[in-house]
Amino acid sequence: MFESAELGQSITKEAFKKESVKLREQLLRAQGRFAEGGFAAVLLVGGVEGAGRTEFTNLLLEWMDPRGIQVHALADPTDEERERPRFWRFWRQLPPKGKLAVFLGSWYTEPIIGRAFKRLDADAFEVELDRIADFESMLAREGVRLIKLWFHLSKKAQRERFEGLEGDKDTSWRVTKQDWAFHRRYGRFRKVSEQALLKTSTAEAPWEIIEATDPRWRDLAAMRRIVQALEAAAGEAARAKPAPKPDRPKPRASNLLRRLELSLESGKDYEDKLERWQGRLARLTRRLRDERRSMILAFEGPDAAGKGGTIRRLTQAMDARNYRVISTAAPTEEERKHPYLWRFWRDLPRLGRITIYDRSWYGRVLVERLEGFCAPEDWKRAFAEINAFEEQLADFGTVIVKFWLSISPEEQLRRFRERERIAYKKFKIGAEDWRNREKAPAYEAAAAEMIERTSTPNAPWVLVEAEDKRYARIKVLETVCDALERAL
């Protein structure tokens, strides 16, 4: 794969100067057109040590408008980053639409180094590559254009580059012991890198291998590729797309939600049960903190199902320093400029902490599907994307429990009217709630499909009969305690 990048291609200083004038103009024009479109762009500058990734990035910032570029030079993960799943640090740094993010060091770095030094076995490396391919595929479909450049040097050229840098007192600091350690494993790195590039070079996110022996040749080849990618994205943005239409599925006569026994009640000993289970939860959440595990609780269900009240009974038993409740509303302007999972990745809990979502990422396959806020192909692929997201959380050791609180249409109507009647509850009811009620059958059908397709062993859905609020609260408390005991 790398043989074609070892042909010794070069360009004279005069030819480089002439070509660079034209390319700079093309880059700026492409950047301007791209910024007006509905896409973001991510540029990965990878390759062997000594190939000139930093020098190229500096030149890129000279040639383009730096106000539209974010550069992320990633070193080893910080303590904060180690306390979340590996991709957390990358999700946080994704650019908004109209911007270009340059990654020096990326999601490829750790797996390649780990495999080259045999800290990752072959199976674990394959899992990482599959996860990378899925991640990039999702970004591409969410409007992020990936430009992946791999700067290549032969082993001989790399050694000569290191020796040349070390021979000059002004540049000797740039060659480290780690660089030479990597050089000694050049053959191993080459094999591992080739495997990674072959596995992850796709139609949506292809790799471009660039010979880096001659810096001038390298820079021009890389700049041309960036121009092509930005122009292609701008051209795609100019093509009008049909507006998505609402999808209103019809409920089956007997789905898993209609089979729930909603008449279940808490009984007269509710207060005793509440005190007992809250005490148990308090002890378990302290263990969660001490054993440095994290937990995510997600609550979904129709309006007025009692999600907020149930969450309050959970948090009453927790240390306020160790949990966070996120009430998910319509995405902000900033959030709409990123892939839909971006805002949820940002808020993942640190080790020892709990994040509780009052509505969650499942809005993509519920509200967004029903209201036509996303295209059919978007919500259809979201089932697999959400499962992959939750799999990463579970693999990291996060305890995940998802609750669907279910009530009858009659009970919902009673609660709506109560909210309109009682002064301190009026803020809970509005015109949107009444409009949503009219779509209840379609919402139920979408929810049943969602639960069937996203309830997994590592992130199960728990169906809660919530006609009796007290019964629902006790069931949720008991379920959370059981999940923590199994995990800890």
N, C-alpha and C positions, 0 to 999 in steps of 0.2 A: 504493500500500500504506500509506503514512504519512498520507494525507489525513484518514482518520478519526480520527487522533490529533492533529489540529490544530483541534478544534472549540471550544477555549476553555473546556473544562469546569472547574468549580470547586466548592468546597464552603465553607460558612461555618465560622468557628472553633468556633461552638457545636455545629454538626452534626458536625464532625470529632471534637470531644471526646466527644460522646455515642456515636458509632459506634466510636471507638477503644477504649472500655471493653469493649464486646462483642467486638470483634475480638481484643483481647489475650487474653481468656479462651478464645476459640476456638483461637487459635494455640497456647497452652500445652496445651490438651487434645489438639489434633491432634499436637503434638510428643511428648507422652507416649505416645499410642497408636502413633505411628510408631516410636518408639524400641524398642518391644516386638516389632515385626515383623521380618521378615528382609530388610529393604531398607536401602540407603544413599540419600542424596539429594544432588544437586548443584544449587545455585542459581547461575545465571549472571546477573549484573546488568550488562547492556550498555546501550549507547545513546550519544547525542551528548554531546560535552563540555559541561559546565555543567548537565546534566540532574538532578544531585543524587544520583548513585549512592552516594557516600560518606555523605551525610546519611541516606539511606534505610537503608543498612547499619547505621549507628550506632543508628538507631531500632529496627531489627530485633533487635539485641542487647539493647536495653532491654526490648522486649516479650516476647522468648522467653528460655528458660533458656540462657545462653551456654555452659554446660558441655557442651551437645550440639551446639555449632556451631564449625566451624573456618573462619576467614576468611583467604583468600589474596589479597592485593593485589599483583598481578603487574606488575612494571615490565619494563624491557628484560632479556633473558636474561643471566645471569651467565656468566663464563668457563667454569665447570664445566658449565653447561647448554648452552652452544654446542658443547661437545665430545661431545654426544650428539644423536641425532635429536630433532627439534623437540618431539615429544609426550612425551619423557622427563619433562620438568618437570611436565607435567599428570598423568601416570600416578602419579608419586610422591606427589602431593597428593590423590589420590582418598580419600574418607572410608571408614571401615569401616562395616559394617552398624549401623544404629541412630543414625548421625550425619548431620548436614547440613554440607556444605562450601559456602561462599559464595565465588565467584570474582569479584573486581573486576579485570577484564582476564582473558582466557581464550584458548582456541585460535582464536578468531575475530579477535583483535586484530591480530596480525601480518599475516595475509593481507589484511584490509580496508585497513589502512594502506598495505601494500605496493602494493595495486592502486590505491588512491586517488592515490598519488604515482607511479604507473606504474613502480614497481620490479618488479612482477609483470605479465607479459602475460596476455591473456585465457585462454589455454590453461593456464598455470601456476595461475591463480586457480581455474579449474574443477577442476583436480586437487586443490587444497587443499580445496575445498568437498566434493568426493566423499570425500576422506579423513576430513573432519570428520563427514559423514553416517554413514560406516561406523563410526567411533569411537563416536558417540553411539548408534547402533543396537546395537552390541555391549554398551555399558554398560547400556542398557535391558534387554537380554536376560539380563544377568548380575546383575540385581537392583538397579541404580542408577537412581533416578528423577530425571529431568532437569526442572528448572523454569527456563525461559529467559525473562527479562524484558528488554524493550528500551524504555528511557526515551527518548521522542522530544520534541524541541523544533523549532519552525519556525526558520528562519534569523533572522527578526526577534526571536523570543523568546530565541534564544541570544545575540544581540548585546545585548539589553536586560539579560540575566542577567549577562553579562561586565561591562557598563558599571556595573551596580549593585554588583557585587562590588568593582570597581576604585575606585568612588567612596567606599568605606568603608575607612579606614586599617586597620581590624582584619581585613578580608577581602581586601584588594587582593593579598596574596601568593598567593591561590588562583588567580589568572588569570596564565597564563604566556605567553611568546612562542609556544610550541607551540599553545596554545589558539587564539590569533588566527590562526596559520598554518592550522590546521584549519578555522577559520571562513571564511577566504578561499576554501577549497576545499569549502565546504559542499555545493554542488550535486554535486560529484564524489563526496564521501563518501555523500551520500544515495543516489545511483544505485548505488554499489558495495554499500552496506549492504543496500539493498532486494534486490539480486540474491542476496546471501548469505543473507538471511532466507527468501526464497522457496525457495531451493534446499534449505535445511536445516530447514524447519519441517515436521516429519513427525508422524504419529500417535503415535509413541513419544516424540518430543521436540519439541512444538510451541512456536513463539515466541508470546509475548503482548506486543503493542505497547501501551505505556501513555503517555498524554499526561502530560507532566511540567511544563507551564507553571505549574500551581498545585501547589505541593509537598504540600499536604494531600490533594488529589485523587489525586496520584501515589502517596502512601504508602498510602492506603486501598485503592486498586485493586490495588497490588502485594501487600499483605498478604492480601487476599481470595484472590488466585491461589495464594499459598503454602498457605493453609488448605485450599483445594480439592485441591491436589496431595498434601499430606500425608495428608489424610483418605482420598483415593482409594488411596494406597499402603497405608495401615493396613487399609482394607477388603479389599484384595487379599490381604494377608498373612493375614487371618483365614480366608480360604477354603482349606480343606485341599487339598493336592495329592497325587496318588498317588506312592508311593515309586518311584524309577527301578529298572528291572530290568536285570540283566546282559545284555549282547549277546555271544553266542559264535558268530561267523561260522565257516563251514566252509571250509578251504583248497581252492583249485582244484587239480586234478591236476597242473597245470604252471603254477606262478606264477613270478615273476621270482626269488624266493629259492630255489626248488627247482632252478632252472636253473644255479645257481652251481657252479663246479668246486671243491669243498672240499678236494680232494686236493693242491692247489698247495702247494709247500714253498719255504722260503727258500734252500736250498742250503747248501753248506759255508762260503761266504764271508760268512755273516751278520754277523760282527763287523766286517768291513771295510765292508760296506754301511752298517751302523748308524753307524759313525764318520763315513763320508763324508756321509751324509744329515743327520746331526745337525750337522755343521760347516756345511753349506749352510743349514740352518734357522737356526742362530745368526746368520749374516750377514744373512739375509733379515729376521729379526725386528728386528734393529738398524735396517735400512732402513725397516721399518714404523714404528718409533718416530721416526726422523729425518724421514720424509715425512708424519708425523701422519695416519696411517690407523689404523683399528681392525680387529680380526678376531674372529670368533666361530667356535668349533668345537663341534659338538654330536655326542655319541656315544650311540647307542642300540643295542639288541641284547638277546638273551636273557641270563639270569643265567649267569655264568662264561664269557662270550664273550671276555673279555680286555680289556675297556674300560679298567680301571684300569691294567693293565700297559702298555698302549699309550700312555695319557696320560702316564705317567711317563717313557717314552722321548722324548716330545715336550718335556716340561718340563725334562728334563736339559740340553737345548740352549738354554734360554731364560734370560734375566735374571729372577730371581725378583721384581724390582721392577715388571716390566712384564706379568705375567700373573696370572690368578686362576683356580683350579679350583673349580667349584661342583658338589658331589655332591647332586643333587636327590632329596630324600626325600618322604614324605607331607607335604602342606601343614600348617603350624602353625595354631593357633587364629586367630592374627592374619591369616594368609594366607587362611584360609577365609572371612574377612569381606570379602574383596575379589574382584574379577574374577580369573579364573585366570591371566591373563597379567601381572597386577600384579607378582608376585614376580620375574618374569623381566625386565620393563622396569626394575625398580630396579637390577639388577646389570649393565646394559649397560656395556661398556668405554669408557673415555675414549679420545680420540685418542692413538695410539701404543701402546695396550694391547691385550691379548688376553684374552678370557674363554673358558674351556673348560668345557662342561657335560657332566658325567657323568650322563646322562639329562636330559631337558629338558621344554619345553612340549608335547612330543608325548605326554606322559602322558595328556593329555585324550582322545586318540583311541586309546590303547592300554590302560593299566591302568584308567583311569576308565570307559572303554567296557566292558571285559570284566567288571569287578567291579560295575558298576551304581552307581558313585559319581556319575554325572551322567545326566540324562535323554537319550533318543535324539536329541531335537532339539538338545541342547547339543553332543554330540560330532559330529553331522552338520554343524552350521554351523561347527565349529571348523576344518575344513579350509580354508575360505575365510578365516577370521579369522587363521589362522596364516600363510597365504600373504601376506595384507595386512601383517601384522606384519613378516615378513621382507623384503617389498618396501620398507617404510620404512627398514629397516636398510641395504639395498643402495643405495637412492637417496641415503642419507647418505654412502655410500662405504665402509661396513663390508664386509669380505671375509667371506663366510659359506661354510662347508663342513660338511656333515652326513654322518656315517658310520654305516652299519649294519653291525655285526660279526656274522657268521653262522657258526654251528657246527651240527653234526649232533646229534640227540638222544643218540646213542651217546657222542660226545665230551663232551657236557655231563654225562652220567651218570658218566663216568670222572673228570672234574674235580670233581664233587660228592664222590665217594668219596675222592678225594685230599685234599680240604679237610677231610673228617672225620678222616682218618688222620694228617695232619701237624699238629703242635701249633700252629705259628705261622700256619696257614691256617684254623684252626677258626672264627675270628671271622667269616669270610666266608660261612659256611653256617648256615642256620637252617631252622626249620619252614616259613617262608614260601617259601623257595626250592623246597622239595619240593612245596608246594601249587601254586606257579606252574608247575612242570614238568608237572603233570597237565593244565594248560590250554594246553600248547604248541601244539597244532594251531590253536586259535582265535587265539592270540597271533600265530602265523605269518600267518594269513589277514588279521588286522587290520593287521599290519605291511606286508604286500604292498599292501593298499589305500592305506595311508598314504603309502608311497613313491611309488606311481603318481600320487597326487593332490597331492603337495606337493613334488615334485622340479621345480624351476624353473631357468631359466638363471642367475638371480642367486643361488640358494640350492639347489644340486644335492645330491642324495643320492649318496653313493659307497658301493657295496656291497663289503664286504671279506670275502674268504674267510679265516676266522679259525680253521680247524681246526688249522693250524700257527701258533702265536702269533707266531713270528718272521717268518713271511711277512706276517702282518697288520701288524706294526709297521713293517716296511719300506714296505709299500704306503701306509700312512697318512702316514708321513714324506714319501715322495715326492709324494703328492697335495697335502699342505699346502705343500710347497716350490713345486710347479708353480702352485698357486693364487696364492701370493704373488708369484711372478715375473710372472704375467699381470697382476696388479693393479698392481704397482709399476713 
